């Protein structure tokens, strides 16, 4: 059975079984107490042949302290490329189509949010290998992804029933310069949100003056209702709200000179992480790249799992997570 067949079979088995907000979910199983450690990667195919004695020998190695928690080993013996037990962060090197089916079996490893920037399959880069959206989206409860057109339309059509809403990320730097003789320069990307039921939503309030909009014109007395829908009588003395509910259009500066050609702003991914997950929950990025999703999760008190097919990006992400400051 090849990788895509395995993923499709797992997707079929997971239909209708994803946890919903408000239902009891077990705590994450990545234990605490060990410092971050780099580990040699083991591919899914070779790991499947690993014996218990081989794994015990690796655990007792002088060069590799006992950091391979048996709870973290995936079915088939797949071990992480990098593991920070204290923060609950793990990186796996390999094809996500082979590794994804090993995540989420039963209730031992819940995934609360998938936050990712999937490949489009339009370049010759090894990492740019498009994965059918319907297979990825059907596995997990809530998926948030950045993308552009026409891929956004394809993603929505692939899973129209689970599509919830979109955001527009406006950049400070445009792209697609080569095609500006026949089409406008692209200065935005789309963020799509999919879920199979209730999803976590923590709206991040914005200052009305921060984006150039008008200051709130209404006097706020009733603190239990949304500012936009409160009722007021006369001109009674009270506080004036400077906050507004978030708009679907958000502005984040692009990051230049990074270690990955499509690296997304850390501020954007922190915003999405805060909006669609809670502290202590687990975030997954199956197309990790240089580790922006994992960095955002770690900084905000979330656990995180990243999967990346190229070892050089696994190394960059691991160094980025292990050090508080790393120039990329």
C-alpha positions in Angstrom: 0.0 0.0 0.0 1.5 3.3 -1.1 1.5 6.6 0.9 -1.6 8.1 -0.7 -3.6 4.9 -0.3 -2.6 4.7 3.3 -3.7 8.3 3.9 -6.9 7.8 2.0 -7.8 4.7 4.1 -7.0 6.5 7.3 -9.1 9.5 6.2 -12.1 7.2 5.6 -11.7 5.6 9.0 -11.7 9.1 10.7 -14.8 10.5 9.1 -17.2 11.6 11.8 -14.8 10.8 14.7 -13.1 14.1 15.2 -13.4 15.7 18.6 -15.6 18.8 18.9 -15.2 21.8 21.1 -16.9 21.2 24.4 -16.3 17.4 24.4 -13.9 15.9 26.8 -10.5 15.4 25.2 -7.4 13.9 26.9 -4.4 15.9 27.7 -1.5 15.9 25.3 0.9 12.9 25.8 4.2 14.6 25.2 5.8 14.4 28.7 7.9 17.0 30.3 11.3 17.3 32.0 13.9 16.8 29.2 15.9 19.4 27.4 15.6 19.8 23.6 17.8 17.3 21.7 18.6 16.8 18.1 18.2 13.3 16.9 19.1 11.5 13.6 16.1 11.1 11.4 14.5 7.7 10.8 12.4 7.4 7.7 9.0 5.6 8.0 10.1 2.7 5.9 13.3 2.0 7.7 11.8 2.7 11.1 9.2 0.0 10.6 12.0 -2.6 10.7 13.6 -1.3 13.9 13.6 -3.9 16.7 13.0 -3.2 20.4 16.6 -4.1 21.2 17.9 -1.5 18.6 15.7 1.2 20.2 16.9 0.3 23.7 20.5 0.5 22.5 19.9 3.9 21.0 18.3 5.1 24.2 21.5 4.1 26.1 23.9 5.8 23.7 26.3 8.2 25.3 25.8 10.6 22.4 22.0 10.4 22.6 20.6 10.6 26.1 17.3 8.9 26.9 15.1 11.4 25.1 13.1 9.0 23.0 9.9 8.8 25.0 8.0 5.7 24.0 4.8 7.6 24.0 6.2 9.8 21.2 7.3 6.9 19.0 4.7 6.6 16.2 3.4 3.2 14.9 6.2 1.5 13.0 8.9 2.9 15.2 9.0 6.4 13.6 11.0 8.6 16.0 11.3 12.4 15.9 14.1 14.3 14.3 13.8 16.8 17.1 12.0 16.6 20.4 11.6 19.2 23.2 9.6 17.4 25.9 9.5 20.5 28.1 7.6 22.6 25.5 5.9 19.6 23.9 7.4 20.2 20.5 8.3 17.4 18.0 9.6 17.5 14.4 9.4 14.4 12.1 11.4 14.1 8.9 9.5 12.4 6.1 6.6 12.4 3.7 3.5 13.6 5.5 1.4 11.1 3.5 3.2 8.3 5.4 3.4 10.0 8.8 -0.1 11.6 9.0 -1.9 8.2 9.2 0.1 7.5 12.4 -1.2 10.6 14.2 -4.5 10.7 15.9 -5.2 6.9 16.1 -7.5 6.4 19.1 -7.4 9.2 21.7 -3.7 9.1 22.7 -2.6 12.0 20.5 -5.3 14.6 19.8 -4.7 17.2 17.2 -6.6 20.4 18.1 -5.6 22.5 15.1 -3.8 22.1 11.8 -2.1 25.3 10.8 -0.2 25.1 7.6 1.0 26.6 4.3 0.6 23.7 1.9 2.7 23.3 -1.3 1.0 24.3 -4.6 2.9 21.9 -6.8 3.9 24.6 -9.3 7.7 24.7 -9.0 10.5 22.2 -9.5 11.5 22.3 -5.8 11.4 18.9 -4.1 9.2 20.3 -1.3 6.6 21.7 -3.7 4.7 18.5 -4.2 0.9 19.2 -4.0 -1.2 16.9 -1.8 -4.9 16.5 -2.6 -6.7 18.8 -0.3 -9.7 16.5 0.4 -7.5 13.8 1.8 -5.7 16.1 4.2 -8.7 18.1 5.3 -10.9 15.0 6.0 -8.5 13.7 8.7 -8.6 16.5 11.2 -11.2 18.5 13.0 -10.1 22.1 12.3 -7.7 23.1 9.5 -6.4 26.6 8.8 -4.2 27.2 5.8 -2.7 30.0 3.9 -3.0 29.9 0.1 -3.5 31.9 -3.1 -5.7 31.6 -6.2 -6.6 29.5 -8.0 -5.6 27.0 -5.2 -7.9 28.6 -2.7 -10.9 27.9 -5.0 -9.7 24.3 -5.5 -9.3 23.8 -1.7 -12.8 25.1 -1.0 -14.4 23.0 -3.8 -12.6 19.9 -2.6 -14.3 20.2 0.8 -17.2 22.6 0.5 -19.2 21.0 3.3 -16.5 21.7 5.9 -15.5 25.2 4.6 -16.3 27.8 7.2 -14.8 31.2 6.3 -11.8 33.0 4.9 -9.4 35.8 5.8 -7.5 38.1 3.5 -3.9 38.7 4.5 -2.7 42.0 3.0 1.0 42.2 2.5 3.3 45.2 2.5 5.2 43.8 -0.4 3.7 42.5 -3.7 4.7 39.5 -5.7 4.1 38.1 -9.2 6.2 40.9 -10.8 6.9 38.9 -13.9 3.2 38.9 -14.9 2.3 42.5 -14.2 2.2 43.2 -17.9 -1.1 41.3 -18.1 -2.4 41.1 -14.5 -2.2 43.1 -11.3 0.6 42.6 -8.8 -0.5 40.3 -6.0 -0.5 41.9 -2.6 -2.7 39.5 -0.7 -3.1 35.9 0.2 -6.1 33.9 1.4 -6.4 32.1 4.7 -9.0 29.3 4.6 -10.7 27.8 7.6 -12.3 24.3 7.5 -14.0 22.4 10.3 -16.4 19.4 10.6 -18.4 20.9 13.5 -17.9 23.4 16.3 -14.4 25.0 16.3 -12.4 27.0 18.7 -12.7 30.7 17.9 -11.1 33.3 20.1 -11.6 36.7 18.3 -8.6 39.0 18.7 -10.0 42.5 19.4 -8.5 45.3 17.4 -8.1 49.0 18.4 -10.4 51.1 16.3 -7.7 53.7 15.8 -4.9 51.2 15.0 -6.1 50.6 11.4 -7.1 54.1 10.5 -10.8 53.5 11.2 -13.2 55.8 13.2 -13.2 55.7 16.9 -16.3 54.0 18.5 -19.2 56.4 18.4 -21.3 54.6 21.0 -21.3 54.8 24.8 -20.7 51.4 26.3 -22.7 50.4 29.4 -23.7 46.8 29.0 -20.4 44.8 29.2 -22.1 41.5 28.4 -22.9 42.2 24.7 -20.7 42.8 21.7 -19.7 46.5 21.4 -21.3 46.6 17.9 -24.8 45.5 19.2 -25.2 47.2 22.6 -28.3 49.4 23.2 -27.9 52.8 24.7 -30.3 55.4 26.0 -29.7 59.1 25.9 -26.2 60.4 26.7 -25.4 58.6 29.9 -21.9 58.8 31.2 -19.9 55.7 30.6 -16.7 54.3 29.0 -16.1 54.5 25.2 -14.9 51.4 23.6 -11.7 51.6 21.5 -12.0 48.0 20.4 -13.7 46.4 17.5 -14.3 42.8 16.5 -11.7 41.5 14.0 -12.2 42.2 10.4 -11.7 39.5 7.8 -9.0 41.6 6.3 -5.7 41.6 8.2 -2.4 43.4 7.6 0.9 41.7 8.3 4.3 42.6 6.9 6.1 39.9 4.8 9.4 38.5 6.1 12.3 38.9 3.7 15.6 37.2 3.5 14.3 34.1 5.3 15.5 30.5 5.1 12.5 29.3 3.1 11.2 30.7 -0.2 7.6 30.9 1.0 8.1 31.6 4.7 5.1 33.2 6.3 5.2 36.0 9.0 5.5 34.8 12.5 3.0 37.5 13.6 0.4 36.2 11.2 0.7 32.6 12.5 0.6 33.8 16.1 -2.6 35.6 15.3 -4.1 32.5 13.8 -2.8 30.2 16.6 -4.4 32.5 19.2 -7.7 32.6 17.3 -8.2 28.9 16.6 -6.6 27.2 19.6 -6.2 27.4 23.4 -3.2 27.3 25.6 -2.0 23.7 26.1 -3.6 22.3 23.0 -1.7 20.6 20.2 -1.0 22.3 16.8 0.1 20.3 13.7 1.9 21.5 10.6 2.3 18.7 8.0 4.2 21.0 5.7 6.5 22.6 8.3 9.1 24.3 6.2 11.4 26.4 8.5 9.1 25.9 11.5 7.0 29.1 11.7 3.9 27.3 13.0 5.9 25.5 15.7 7.7 28.7 16.8 4.3 30.4 17.1 2.9 27.5 19.1 5.9 27.4 21.4 5.8 31.1 22.1 2.1 30.9 22.9 2.1 27.9 25.2 0.8 25.3 22.7 2.3 21.9 22.0 3.2 21.3 18.3 4.1 18.6 15.8 5.8 19.4 12.5 6.4 17.2 9.5 8.9 18.2 6.8 10.2 16.2 3.8 13.5 18.0 3.5 16.2 17.6 6.2 17.7 21.0 5.7 14.5 22.6 6.8 14.1 20.3 9.7 17.5 21.4 10.9 16.7 25.1 10.5 13.4 24.6 12.4 15.1 22.6 15.2 17.8 25.3 15.6 15.1 28.0 15.5 13.1 26.3 18.3 16.2 25.4 20.4 17.5 28.9 20.5 15.7 32.0 21.7 17.3 34.2 19.0 18.5 32.8 15.7 19.3 35.0 12.7 17.7 33.4 9.6 
